[in-house]
Amino acid sequence: MKVRRLTLRNFRGVSSGTVLLDDQSLLVGANSVGKSTVCEALDLVLGPERMLRRPVIDEFDFYAARYQEAQGELPEVRIEAVLTDLSAEAQRRFGPHLRRWDDRVQGFMDTVPAAVADADAGEWALPVVFLGRFDPEEDDFVGGTFFAHPQRETDDLFGEPAAAELGAGLAPFKRDDKRLCGFLYLRPNRTGNRALTFQRGSLLDTIVRLEAETAQGPLWEKALTDVASVAVAAGGSGFVKIQSEVRDRVAKFLALAPGGDPVDTRVSELTREHLREVLRLFIATQPGAHGVPFNRLSTGSLNLLVFALLTYIAELKGEKSVIFAMEEPEIALPPHAQRRLVDHVVRNMGQVIVTSHSPYVIERFSPDRIVVLDRTADGAMTSAGITLPDGFKPKKYTQNRRQFAEAVLARAVLVVEGATEAALMPVISDVMDRAEDASLADYLHIDLSGVSVFDAGNDVSVPVFAPLFKAMGKRVYGIHDTPTKPFDEELAAKTADFTLYRPIAYSGVEALLAAEVAVPVQRRFLGEAAVRPDYPREVGVLGAEDTDEMVRKLTRAVLIKRKGDYAALLVGLCRSRADLPASLADFLFDIDRDLRASSSADVAEVEVPGQEGGGRETDAA
């Protein structure tokens, strides 16, 4: 069973929105765009234990916190999920509530024209809906999940059926129904309190219930018997004397039971509920050997412990039948653990829905499995997949998987032609960020403005990536040296997809830096570089009488020999905008201005003249 479509109405920061999901779906987008909202919505509509929380929803689960009656109507949270790939058992159980789904039109076949629908292409799907509202009479919030089909017919004699009742006559989708769906949810903040206890609805409670359904038998009865047999006041325990003194004193005022010892000390009240409260997992982790209560473990260890328990539940349910939602699995985990965790769920679970800000997680998903979420100022959520443009070879994506993962998270992408340029741009931005120049007073570092620097590998490849990043909804900027020969017509046409594009009038970055970085900075650079053990001494060292032209020539020769970190060392010695290479610094300044203008346009929701479809600027320096 898989969630194919999720529709949200009036839930948290989303006034309306639809998300289409696949067997493996990675949800990405800016902070506060709605990724967590999607996961919480799935939990509300499918989580079997979610309804145990009281209240089920609260004031801030309603869009803009508007839950009171307005114009005669109560606002209602509505979350609808369409489940496909139903097992034979699910089809038998939910038969009267199923509808034919056509994946080609991403809708139910009975809602599209017969000419469009294809009976052979359709499959049985189960639509379910969570509804929540405020009940003024009870002064409380109510919520529940229902079968969304069929809706009860209006009775002409009695009018709308239970019109004021939550669900308006829809059949309830109960906990046992939800359990068949196999939904599991790993929250980043779940590891704090009750998830690892034995309280009702916790992970361990779910495991106990599932194990009790097997040949293990009644686990709680056995636990209560074992706890009752523990003798606290026995042998040389000081509790023996205390109990004896208590018994003698109490007997003067209260008739105690005859025989045995009417006063005893137990480790529990010997009820299921109290046992749920006091039972704790103790864990011993390396390098130590002493077990401690789970809540004393590190954050990363707690996350992995929760994940391990979820995989246990998944195995008890039958892994391939599980819908596994996982929110930001990277929290407090090193890269290798992130990759291992994601690979495990992708390989073993029936459906995987992940949100992440980690490139180590994102790189594990192919582009067709990535869903980019966005949200407008009025709460309308949009979702879009990533489609490689025509002519873009999948191999090029695979070869640059880590860079693409970072670009997916970025607000904008700056495409450069090589590793030296990719290393230089953040350093130039560092200098501009700390410089005291009046012209840079409001300059925002590319890291803070959300720009990812992408190394295309060479100048010819820079335009190749423009259509891809534009298709991903990114503002994309391109800069490269003058190529050895002009681009062909097809390649040149791709540059139109850049938001800003600027070829520079140098054959290489070494020539650019030697020509445009201030000579005093180059002199300091050559002096510092000369004492490094990897300095290329075959090109010579700076002389006290060297002219400016000799300095530039020597700088270029050193940079050609050592490239990358030497270029960054040179630029890092700059102190002002005048010291920096103007071609690169000015382009970063223009990117900053463009991003500010686009932010203003988004807020004002007005069209910027000349920017339709991501208009570009082309400069030849």
KOLMIZA-138742 format. One record per residue (C-alpha): residue number from 1; residue in three letters; x, y, z. Coordinates in steps of 0.05 Angstrom, whole numbers, plus 5000, padded with zeros to 4 digits. Layout:
{site NUM ALA {X Y Z}} ...
//
This chain:
{site 1 MET {5000 5000 5000}} {site 2 LYS {5027 5069 4981}} {site 3 VAL {5004 5141 4988}} {site 4 ARG {4998 5167 4917}} {site 5 ARG {4966 5236 4930}} {site 6 LEU {4960 5279 4991}} {site 7 THR {4914 5340 4992}} {site 8 LEU {4915 5391 5048}} {site 9 ARG {4864 5444 5065}} {site 10 ASN {4868 5494 5122}} {site 11 PHE {4924 5456 5158}} {site 12 ARG {4979 5495 5194}} {site 13 GLY {5015 5541 5145}} {site 14 VAL {4980 5511 5084}} {site 15 SER {4914 5539 5061}} {site 16 SER {4912 5490 5004}} {site 17 GLY {4960 5444 4968}} {site 18 THR {4970 5376 4935}} {site 19 VAL {5032 5332 4937}} {site 20 LEU {5042 5272 4891}} {site 21 LEU {5085 5217 4920}} {site 22 ASP {5122 5157 4891}} {site 23 ASP {5151 5092 4918}} {site 24 GLN {5210 5134 4942}} {site 25 SER {5198 5209 4951}} {site 26 LEU {5247 5260 4978}} {site 27 LEU {5214 5325 4999}} {site 28 VAL {5259 5386 4994}} {site 29 GLY {5248 5460 5000}} {site 30 ALA {5264 5521 5042}} {site 31 ASN {5253 5524 5116}} {site 32 SER {5179 5533 5136}} {site 33 VAL {5155 5514 5066}} {site 34 GLY {5114 5455 5092}} {site 35 LYS {5157 5392 5092}} {site 36 SER {5142 5377 5165}} {site 37 THR {5069 5396 5153}} {site 38 VAL {5064 5341 5100}} {site 39 CYS {5092 5289 5148}} {site 40 GLU {5046 5310 5204}} {site 41 ALA {4987 5308 5156}} {site 42 LEU {5005 5237 5137}} {site 43 ASP {5008 5219 5211}} {site 44 LEU {4940 5249 5224}} {site 45 VAL {4906 5212 5168}} {site 46 LEU {4943 5145 5173}} {site 47 GLY {4978 5140 5241}} {site 48 PRO {4941 5088 5283}} {site 49 GLU {4965 5118 5349}} {site 50 ARG {4958 5191 5330}} {site 51 MET {4886 5194 5352}} {site 52 LEU {4907 5177 5423}} {site 53 ARG {4937 5246 5431}} {site 54 ARG {4893 5296 5466}} {site 55 PRO {4873 5342 5438}} {site 56 VAL {4880 5311 5369}} {site 57 ILE {4892 5380 5340}} {site 58 ASP {4896 5449 5371}} {site 59 GLU {4890 5522 5353}} {site 60 PHE {4954 5526 5313}} {site 61 ASP {4937 5466 5270}} {site 62 PHE {4887 5511 5234}} {site 63 TYR {4912 5557 5179}} {site 64 ALA {4927 5625 5209}} {site 65 ALA {4900 5597 5275}} {site 66 ARG {4829 5613 5252}} {site 67 TYR {4784 5560 5282}} {site 68 GLN {4725 5600 5309}} {site 69 GLU {4659 5604 5271}} {site 70 ALA {4659 5657 5216}} {site 71 GLN {4599 5675 5173}} {site 72 GLY {4559 5617 5201}} {site 73 GLU {4613 5564 5186}} {site 74 LEU {4666 5530 5228}} {site 75 PRO {4734 5525 5194}} {site 76 GLU {4753 5453 5182}} {site 77 VAL {4821 5420 5174}} {site 78 ARG {4817 5371 5116}} {site 79 ILE {4872 5323 5097}} {site 80 GLU {4857 5272 5042}} {site 81 ALA {4903 5215 5022}} {site 82 VAL {4895 5169 4963}} {site 83 LEU {4924 5099 4975}} {site 84 THR {4943 5055 4916}} {site 85 ASP {4979 4989 4905}} {site 86 LEU {4929 4955 4951}} {site 87 SER {4941 4884 4974}} {site 88 ALA {4889 4830 4962}} {site 89 GLU {4872 4833 5036}} {site 90 ALA {4862 4909 5033}} {site 91 GLN {4818 4903 4971}} {site 92 ARG {4774 4852 5006}} {site 93 ARG {4770 4893 5070}} {site 94 PHE {4758 4961 5039}} {site 95 GLY {4719 4938 4977}} {site 96 PRO {4658 4983 4985}} {site 97 HIS {4702 5045 4994}} {site 98 LEU {4748 5036 4934}} {site 99 ARG {4750 5078 4871}} {site 100 ARG {4786 5069 4805}} {site 101 TRP {4848 5112 4799}} {site 102 ASP {4882 5132 4734}} {site 103 ASP {4955 5149 4747}} {site 104 ARG {4963 5182 4679}} {site 105 VAL {4914 5237 4696}} {site 106 GLN {4929 5233 4771}} {site 107 GLY {4856 5229 4788}} {site 108 PHE {4797 5182 4796}} {site 109 MET {4770 5152 4732}} {site 110 ASP {4698 5171 4749}} {site 111 THR {4718 5245 4749}} {site 112 VAL {4749 5248 4679}} {site 113 PRO {4716 5240 4611}} {site 114 ALA {4710 5170 4585}} {site 115 ALA {4752 5188 4525}} {site 116 VAL {4810 5206 4571}} {site 117 ALA {4803 5150 4622}} {site 118 ASP {4832 5082 4605}} {site 119 ALA {4798 5025 4640}} {site 120 ASP {4859 4980 4631}} {site 121 ALA {4905 5033 4661}} {site 122 GLY {4864 5043 4724}} {site 123 GLU {4873 5009 4791}} {site 124 TRP {4833 5005 4855}} {site 125 ALA {4850 5061 4903}} {site 126 LEU {4827 5078 4973}} {site 127 PRO {4812 5151 4989}} {site 128 VAL {4812 5169 5063}} {site 129 VAL {4804 5236 5096}} {site 130 PHE {4821 5267 5164}} {site 131 LEU {4773 5321 5187}} {site 132 GLY {4783 5366 5247}} {site 133 ARG {4746 5426 5276}} {site 134 PHE {4732 5463 5340}} {site 135 ASP {4669 5443 5378}} {site 136 PRO {4641 5506 5412}} {site 137 GLU {4592 5467 5455}} {site 138 GLU {4647 5424 5485}} {site 139 ASP {4698 5480 5481}} {site 140 ASP {4747 5429 5453}} {site 141 PHE {4776 5405 5387}} {site 142 VAL {4752 5342 5353}} {site 143 GLY {4782 5303 5296}} {site 144 GLY {4777 5236 5262}} {site 145 THR {4794 5197 5199}} {site 146 PHE {4740 5173 5152}} {site 147 PHE {4731 5135 5087}} {site 148 ALA {4723 5190 5035}} {site 149 HIS {4681 5145 4991}} {site 150 PRO {4623 5135 4984}} {site 151 GLN {4590 5197 5011}} {site 152 ARG {4521 5184 5040}} {site 153 GLU {4464 5205 4996}} {site 154 THR {4419 5262 5019}} {site 155 ASP {4353 5238 5046}} {site 156 ASP {4295 5280 5018}} {site 157 LEU {4254 5266 5080}} {site 158 PHE {4306 5281 5133}} {site 159 GLY {4353 5327 5095}} {site 160 GLU {4429 5325 5103}} {site 161 PRO {4452 5266 5145}} {site 162 ALA {4484 5288 5210}} {site 163 ALA {4503 5354 5178}} {site 164 ALA {4530 5382 5242}} {site 165 GLU {4568 5318 5259}} {site 166 LEU {4642 5312 5242}} {site 167 GLY {4648 5273 5178}} {site 168 ALA {4576 5288 5157}} {site 169 GLY {4558 5215 5155}} {site 170 LEU {4622 5186 5127}} {site 171 ALA {4642 5118 5154}} {site 172 PRO {4700 5121 5205}} {site 173 PHE {4769 5096 5185}} {site 174 LYS {4787 5061 5250}} {site 175 ARG {4853 5044 5284}} {site 176 ASP {4852 4972 5259}} {site 177 ASP {4841 4999 5188}} {site 178 LYS {4901 5045 5196}} {site 179 ARG {4944 4989 5222}} {site 180 LEU {4933 4952 5157}} {site 181 CYS {4963 5012 5121}} {site 182 GLY {5028 5002 5159}} {site 183 PHE {5046 5076 5168}} {site 184 LEU {5108 5091 5210}} {site 185 TYR {5136 5160 5224}} {site 186 LEU {5206 5179 5248}} {site 187 ARG {5205 5250 5275}} {site 188 PRO {5269 5288 5289}} {site 189 ASN {5241 5310 5357}} {site 190 ARG {5208 5244 5375}} {site 191 THR {5266 5219 5416}} {site 192 GLY {5253 5263 5476}} {site 193 ASN {5199 5235 5522}} {site 194 ARG {5147 5181 5509}} {site 195 ALA {5167 5147 5444}} {site 196 LEU {5214 5099 5479}} {site 197 THR {5171 5088 5541}} {site 198 PHE {5118 5034 5546}} {site 199 GLN {5061 5084 5549}} {site 200 ARG {5001 5073 5504}} {site 201 GLY {5015 5092 5432}} {site 202 SER {5091 5091 5441}} {site 203 LEU {5138 5052 5397}} {site 204 LEU {5151 5000 5451}} {site 205 ASP {5077 4994 5465}} {site 206 THR {5066 4979 5391}} {site 207 ILE {5120 4926 5392}} {site 208 VAL {5090 4894 5455}} {site 209 ARG {5021 4892 5421}} {site 210 LEU {5049 4862 5357}} {site 211 GLU {5090 4810 5394}} {site 212 ALA {5029 4792 5437}} {site 213 GLU {4991 4777 5372}} {site 214 THR {5043 4723 5356}} {site 215 ALA {5060 4660 5395}} {site 216 GLN {5092 4702 5450}} {site 217 GLY {5027 4704 5488}} {site 218 PRO {5001 4755 5540}} {site 219 LEU {5065 4795 5553}} {site 220 TRP {5036 4842 5605}} {site 221 GLU {5009 4786 5650}} {site 222 LYS {5077 4753 5650}} {site 223 ALA {5111 4819 5666}} {site 224 LEU {5064 4833 5724}} {site 225 THR {5076 4764 5752}} {site 226 ASP {5152 4773 5748}} {site 227 VAL {5150 4842 5780}} {site 228 ALA {5105 4816 5837}} {site 229 SER {5156 4761 5853}} {site 230 VAL {5212 4811 5864}} {site 231 ALA {5228 4813 5939}} {site 232 VAL {5253 4882 5959}} {site 233 ALA {5250 4870 6034}} {site 234 ALA {5287 4804 6039}} {site 235 GLY {5350 4776 6069}} {site 236 GLY {5394 4828 6101}} {site 237 SER {5357 4886 6069}} {site 238 GLY {5345 4946 6115}} {site 239 PHE {5274 4946 6089}} {site 240 VAL {5258 4885 6132}} {site 241 LYS {5266 4926 6196}} {site 242 ILE {5228 4985 6167}} {site 243 GLN {5170 4940 6147}} {site 244 SER {5169 4907 6216}} {site 245 GLU {5167 4975 6251}} {site 246 VAL {5112 5000 6205}} {site 247 ARG {5071 4937 6216}} {site 248 ASP {5076 4941 6292}} {site 249 ARG {5056 5015 6294}} {site 250 VAL {5000 5010 6243}} {site 251 ALA {4971 4949 6278}} {site 252 LYS {4956 4993 6339}} {site 253 PHE {4907 5034 6298}} {site 254 LEU {4887 4991 6238}} {site 255 ALA {4864 4919 6236}} {site 256 LEU {4914 4884 6191}} {site 257 ALA {4903 4819 6153}} {site 258 PRO {4921 4756 6193}} {site 259 GLY {4977 4710 6171}} {site 260 GLY {5039 4723 6130}} {site 261 ASP {5065 4794 6128}} {site 262 PRO {5009 4845 6117}} {site 263 VAL {5060 4900 6101}} {site 264 ASP {5104 4890 6039}} {site 265 THR {5147 4933 5993}} {site 266 ARG {5137 4925 5918}} {site 267 VAL {5172 4957 5859}} {site 268 SER {5106 4974 5825}} {site 269 GLU {5032 4983 5838}} {site 270 LEU {5025 4919 5797}} {site 271 THR {4976 4949 5747}} {site 272 ARG {4986 4951 5672}} {site 273 GLU {4982 5027 5671}} {site 274 HIS {5033 5037 5726}} {site 275 LEU {5079 4986 5695}} {site 276 ARG {5075 5026 5630}} {site 277 GLU {5096 5088 5668}} {site 278 VAL {5156 5058 5705}} {site 279 LEU {5186 5008 5655}} {site 280 ARG {5249 5035 5621}} {site 281 LEU {5298 5010 5570}} {site 282 PHE {5370 5010 5594}} {site 283 ILE {5424 5015 5541}} {site 284 ALA {5499 5005 5546}} {site 285 THR {5538 5035 5488}} {site 286 GLN {5612 5034 5471}} {site 287 PRO {5663 5053 5495}} {site 288 GLY {5630 5044 5563}} {site 289 ALA {5596 4981 5590}} {site 290 HIS {5547 5009 5641}} {site 291 GLY {5474 5011 5621}} {site 292 VAL {5436 5076 5629}} {site 293 PRO {5363 5095 5618}} {site 294 PHE {5350 5110 5545}} {site 295 ASN {5336 5184 5558}} {site 296 ARG {5408 5192 5583}} {site 297 LEU {5437 5173 5515}} {site 298 SER {5464 5224 5465}} {site 299 THR {5417 5256 5414}} {site 300 GLY {5448 5216 5357}} {site 301 SER {5443 5150 5395}} {site 302 LEU {5370 5165 5412}} {site 303 ASN {5354 5178 5339}} {site 304 LEU {5386 5112 5319}} {site 305 LEU {5350 5076 5376}} {site 306 VAL {5283 5102 5352}} {site 307 PHE {5300 5083 5281}} {site 308 ALA {5320 5013 5303}} {site 309 LEU {5253 5004 5338}} {site 310 LEU {5216 5028 5277}} {site 311 THR {5251 4976 5234}} {site 312 TYR {5231 4924 5287}} {site 313 ILE {5158 4946 5280}} {site 314 ALA {5165 4945 5204}} {site 315 GLU {5191 4874 5206}} {site 316 LEU {5133 4852 5250}} {site 317 LYS {5084 4884 5202}} {site 318 GLY {5120 4858 5140}} {site 319 GLU {5170 4909 5114}} {site 320 LYS {5146 4913 5043}} {site 321 SER {5076 4932 5067}} {site 322 VAL {5102 4992 5107}} {site 323 ILE {5095 5066 5090}} {site 324 PHE {5156 5097 5123}} {site 325 ALA {5159 5172 5133}} {site 326 MET {5225 5199 5158}} {site 327 GLU {5237 5272 5175}} {site 328 GLU {5308 5300 5174}} {site 329 PRO {5345 5234 5190}} {site 330 GLU {5411 5272 5189}} {site 331 ILE {5401 5305 5257}} {site 332 ALA {5461 5289 5302}} {site 333 LEU {5484 5233 5255}} {site 334 PRO {5550 5230 5217}} {site 335 PRO {5548 5224 5141}} {site 336 HIS {5561 5149 5139}} {site 337 ALA {5504 5136 5187}} {site 338 GLN {5457 5180 5146}} {site 339 ARG {5473 5141 5083}} {site 340 ARG {5466 5074 5117}} {site 341 LEU {5399 5093 5148}} {site 342 VAL {5370 5119 5083}} {site 343 ASP {5395 5060 5043}} {site 344 HIS {5364 5012 5093}} {site 345 VAL {5294 5041 5088}} {site 346 VAL {5296 5050 5012}} {site 347 ARG {5317 4977 5005}} {site 348 ASN {5269 4947 5054}} {site 349 MET {5205 4989 5061}} {site 350 GLY {5146 4988 5015}} {site 351 GLN {5143 5064 5009}} {site 352 VAL {5193 5116 5035}} {site 353 ILE {5177 5190 5045}} {site 354 VAL {5237 5231 5069}} {site 355 THR {5250 5304 5084}} {site 356 SER {5321 5328 5089}} {site 357 HIS {5370 5385 5087}} {site 358 SER {5431 5340 5081}} {site 359 PRO {5468 5329 5015}} {site 360 TYR {5489 5260 5041}} {site 361 VAL {5415 5241 5044}} {site 362 ILE {5394 5276 4980}} {site 363 GLU {5448 5244 4939}} {site 364 ARG {5417 5176 4953}} {site 365 PHE {5355 5194 4911}} {site 366 SER {5352 5199 4836}} {site 367 PRO {5324 5265 4809}} {site 368 ASP {5257 5234 4789}} {site 369 ARG {5246 5216 4862}} {site 370 ILE {5255 5287 4888}} {site 371 VAL {5194 5330 4902}} {site 372 VAL {5207 5405 4909}} {site 373 LEU {5157 5440 4955}} {site 374 ASP {5141 5514 4954}} {site 375 ARG {5090 5557 4988}} {site 376 THR {5061 5626 4971}} {site 377 ALA {5048 5682 5020}} {site 378 ASP {4974 5663 5022}} {site 379 GLY {4989 5591 5042}} {site 380 ALA {4981 5556 4975}} {site 381 MET {5029 5498 4972}} {site 382 THR {5057 5474 4905}} {site 383 SER {5099 5412 4890}} {site 384 ALA {5140 5396 4829}} {site 385 GLY {5186 5340 4808}} {site 386 ILE {5255 5347 4777}} {site 387 THR {5256 5329 4704}} {site 388 LEU {5322 5328 4667}} {site 389 PRO {5318 5373 4605}} {site 390 ASP {5320 5342 4535}} {site 391 GLY {5391 5326 4516}} {site 392 PHE {5417 5326 4588}} {site 393 LYS {5452 5260 4599}} {site 394 PRO {5435 5224 4664}} {site 395 LYS {5508 5205 4669}} {site 396 LYS {5525 5278 4679}} {site 397 TYR {5477 5281 4738}} {site 398 THR {5507 5218 4768}} {site 399 GLN {5578 5245 4761}} {site 400 ASN {5558 5308 4798}} {site 401 ARG {5510 5277 4848}} {site 402 ARG {5538 5311 4911}} {site 403 GLN {5539 5379 4878}} {site 404 PHE {5467 5369 4853}} {site 405 ALA {5446 5350 4924}} {site 406 GLU {5472 5416 4950}} {site 407 ALA {5441 5454 4892}} {site 408 VAL {5373 5423 4907}} {site 409 LEU {5375 5456 4976}} {site 410 ALA {5397 5523 4949}} {site 411 ARG {5356 5584 4932}} {site 412 ALA {5401 5598 4872}} {site 413 VAL {5460 5565 4836}} {site 414 LEU {5524 5597 4811}} {site 415 VAL {5555 5555 4756}} {site 416 VAL {5630 5564 4747}} {site 417 GLU {5678 5528 4702}} {site 418 GLY {5727 5495 4749}} {site 419 ALA {5750 5477 4819}} {site 420 THR {5793 5540 4826}} {site 421 GLU {5734 5585 4811}} {site 422 ALA {5690 5544 4858}} {site 423 ALA {5740 5554 4914}} {site 424 LEU {5749 5628 4898}} {site 425 MET {5677 5652 4899}} {site 426 PRO {5663 5639 4973}} {site 427 VAL {5730 5672 4991}} {site 428 ILE {5714 5734 4949}} {site 429 SER {5646 5736 4983}} {site 430 ASP {5681 5731 5051}} {site 431 VAL {5723 5793 5035}} {site 432 MET {5662 5831 5009}} {site 433 ASP {5623 5812 5071}} {site 434 ARG {5675 5840 5120}} {site 435 ALA {5701 5898 5078}} {site 436 GLU {5684 5968 5104}} {site 437 ASP {5670 5997 5034}} {site 438 ALA {5607 6039 5033}} {site 439 SER {5584 6005 4969}} {site 440 LEU {5584 5938 5005}} {site 441 ALA {5549 5961 5068}} {site 442 ASP {5487 5918 5055}} {site 443 TYR {5521 5862 5016}} {site 444 LEU {5499 5792 5037}} {site 445 HIS {5547 5734 5034}} {site 446 ILE {5528 5681 4983}} {site 447 ASP {5522 5629 5039}} {site 448 LEU {5470 5672 5075}} {site 449 SER {5432 5688 5011}} {site 450 GLY {5427 5614 4994}} {site 451 VAL {5473 5609 4933}} {site 452 SER {5506 5542 4918}} {site 453 VAL {5570 5545 4876}} {site 454 PHE {5570 5490 4823}} {site 455 ASP {5634 5467 4788}} {site 456 ALA {5616 5450 4716}} {site 457 GLY {5686 5423 4701}} {site 458 ASN {5702 5468 4642}} {site 459 ASP {5678 5530 4606}} {site 460 VAL {5640 5490 4552}} {site 461 SER {5599 5454 4606}} {site 462 VAL {5576 5518 4642}} {site 463 PRO {5516 5531 4596}} {site 464 VAL {5496 5457 4597}} {site 465 PHE {5471 5463 4668}} {site 466 ALA {5430 5526 4659}} {site 467 PRO {5367 5491 4633}} {site 468 LEU {5369 5439 4688}} {site 469 PHE {5373 5488 4746}} {site 470 LYS {5321 5533 4714}} {site 471 ALA {5275 5473 4708}} {site 472 MET {5286 5461 4783}} {site 473 GLY {5258 5531 4796}} {site 474 LYS {5325 5561 4815}} {site 475 ARG {5354 5628 4797}} {site 476 VAL {5417 5607 4760}} {site 477 TYR {5479 5648 4746}} {site 478 GLY {5537 5631 4700}} {site 479 ILE {5607 5657 4691}} {site 480 HIS {5667 5630 4654}} {site 481 ASP {5731 5650 4618}} {site 482 THR {5733 5665 4544}} {site 483 PRO {5730 5596 4510}} {site 484 THR {5783 5575 4461}} {site 485 LYS {5730 5575 4406}} {site 486 PRO {5660 5604 4404}} {site 487 PHE {5602 5561 4429}} {site 488 ASP {5561 5527 4375}} {site 489 GLU {5490 5551 4364}} {site 490 GLU {5457 5498 4409}} {site 491 LEU {5504 5510 4467}} {site 492 ALA {5498 5586 4461}} {site 493 ALA {5422 5579 4463}} {site 494 LYS {5426 5547 4531}} {site 495 THR {5457 5610 4561}} {site 496 ALA {5388 5642 4553}} {site 497 ASP {5366 5602 4614}} {site 498 PHE {5414 5638 4660}} {site 499 THR {5385 5692 4704}} {site 500 LEU {5452 5728 4698}} {site 501 TYR {5507 5705 4651}} {site 502 ARG {5576 5735 4642}} {site 503 PRO {5635 5710 4601}} {site 504 ILE {5698 5746 4621}} {site 505 ALA {5754 5771 4576}} {site 506 TYR {5810 5725 4600}} {site 507 SER {5833 5657 4576}} {site 508 GLY {5842 5632 4647}} {site 509 VAL {5829 5649 4720}} {site 510 GLU {5904 5656 4732}} {site 511 ALA {5909 5711 4680}} {site 512 LEU {5847 5745 4711}} {site 513 LEU {5876 5745 4781}} {site 514 ALA {5944 5770 4760}} {site 515 ALA {5912 5827 4720}} {site 516 GLU {5858 5849 4769}} {site 517 VAL {5881 5835 4840}} {site 518 ALA {5917 5896 4869}} {site 519 VAL {5993 5892 4862}} {site 520 PRO {6007 5905 4937}} {site 521 VAL {5963 5844 4952}} {site 522 GLN {6002 5803 4902}} {site 523 ARG {6068 5823 4934}} {site 524 ARG {6043 5800 5003}} {site 525 PHE {6018 5736 4971}} {site 526 LEU {6085 5720 4938}} {site 527 GLY {6122 5734 5002}} {site 528 GLU {6077 5688 5043}} {site 529 ALA {6074 5634 4990}} {site 530 ALA {6150 5631 4983}} {site 531 VAL {6158 5601 5053}} {site 532 ARG {6109 5545 5039}} {site 533 PRO {6140 5476 5028}} {site 534 ASP {6101 5466 4963}} {site 535 TYR {6121 5532 4932}} {site 536 PRO {6142 5521 4859}} {site 537 ARG {6213 5547 4864}} {site 538 GLU {6227 5534 4791}} {site 539 VAL {6187 5596 4773}} {site 540 GLY {6229 5641 4818}} {site 541 VAL {6214 5684 4879}} {site 542 LEU {6196 5756 4889}} {site 543 GLY {6253 5806 4886}} {site 544 ALA {6256 5872 4924}} {site 545 GLU {6265 5911 4860}} {site 546 ASP {6213 5874 4818}} {site 547 THR {6167 5919 4779}} {site 548 ASP {6091 5914 4780}} {site 549 GLU {6093 5878 4714}} {site 550 MET {6143 5828 4740}} {site 551 VAL {6100 5816 4801}} {site 552 ARG {6039 5802 4758}} {site 553 LYS {6078 5755 4714}} {site 554 LEU {6106 5717 4774}} {site 555 THR {6037 5712 4807}} {site 556 ARG {6008 5682 4744}} {site 557 ALA {6064 5631 4738}} {site 558 VAL {6056 5610 4811}} {site 559 LEU {5980 5603 4804}} {site 560 ILE {5987 5562 4741}} {site 561 LYS {6033 5514 4779}} {site 562 ARG {5991 5508 4842}} {site 563 LYS {5920 5533 4825}} {site 564 GLY {5864 5520 4878}} {site 565 ASP {5888 5536 4948}} {site 566 TYR {5941 5585 4923}} {site 567 ALA {5887 5625 4887}} {site 568 ALA {5844 5626 4950}} {site 569 LEU {5905 5648 4991}} {site 570 LEU {5917 5707 4944}} {site 571 VAL {5845 5731 4946}} {site 572 GLY {5840 5720 5021}} {site 573 LEU {5894 5774 5030}} {site 574 CYS {5848 5827 4999}} {site 575 ARG {5818 5878 5047}} {site 576 SER {5772 5919 5004}} {site 577 ARG {5731 5916 4940}} {site 578 ALA {5787 5954 4904}} {site 579 ASP {5836 5898 4921}} {site 580 LEU {5791 5843 4892}} {site 581 PRO {5788 5818 4820}} {site 582 ALA {5734 5864 4793}} {site 583 SER {5706 5814 4743}} {site 584 LEU {5688 5764 4797}} {site 585 ALA {5671 5812 4853}} {site 586 ASP {5625 5854 4809}} {site 587 PHE {5588 5791 4787}} {site 588 LEU {5577 5770 4859}} {site 589 PHE {5553 5841 4874}} {site 590 ASP {5503 5836 4816}} {site 591 ILE {5479 5769 4841}} {site 592 ASP {5465 5800 4909}} {site 593 ARG {5425 5856 4877}} {site 594 ASP {5386 5807 4834}} {site 595 LEU {5368 5764 4894}} {site 596 ARG {5346 5825 4933}} {site 597 ALA {5302 5848 4875}} {site 598 SER {5271 5778 4868}} {site 599 SER {5256 5776 4943}} {site 600 SER {5222 5844 4939}} {site 601 ALA {5182 5821 4878}} {site 602 ASP {5160 5758 4914}} {site 603 VAL {5136 5798 4974}} {site 604 ALA {5101 5851 4933}} {site 605 GLU {5075 5799 4882}} {site 606 VAL {5090 5846 4825}} {site 607 GLU {5124 5829 4760}} {site 608 VAL {5194 5857 4749}} {site 609 PRO {5198 5887 4678}} {site 610 GLY {5243 5849 4633}} {site 611 GLN {5247 5788 4679}} {site 612 GLU {5192 5745 4649}} {site 613 GLY {5212 5672 4650}} {site 614 GLY {5278 5687 4684}} {site 615 GLY {5306 5740 4638}} {site 616 ARG {5381 5744 4634}} {site 617 GLU {5435 5795 4630}} {site 618 THR {5495 5783 4584}} {site 619 ASP {5559 5823 4594}} {site 620 ALA {5624 5816 4558}} {site 621 ALA {5678 5845 4602}} 
//
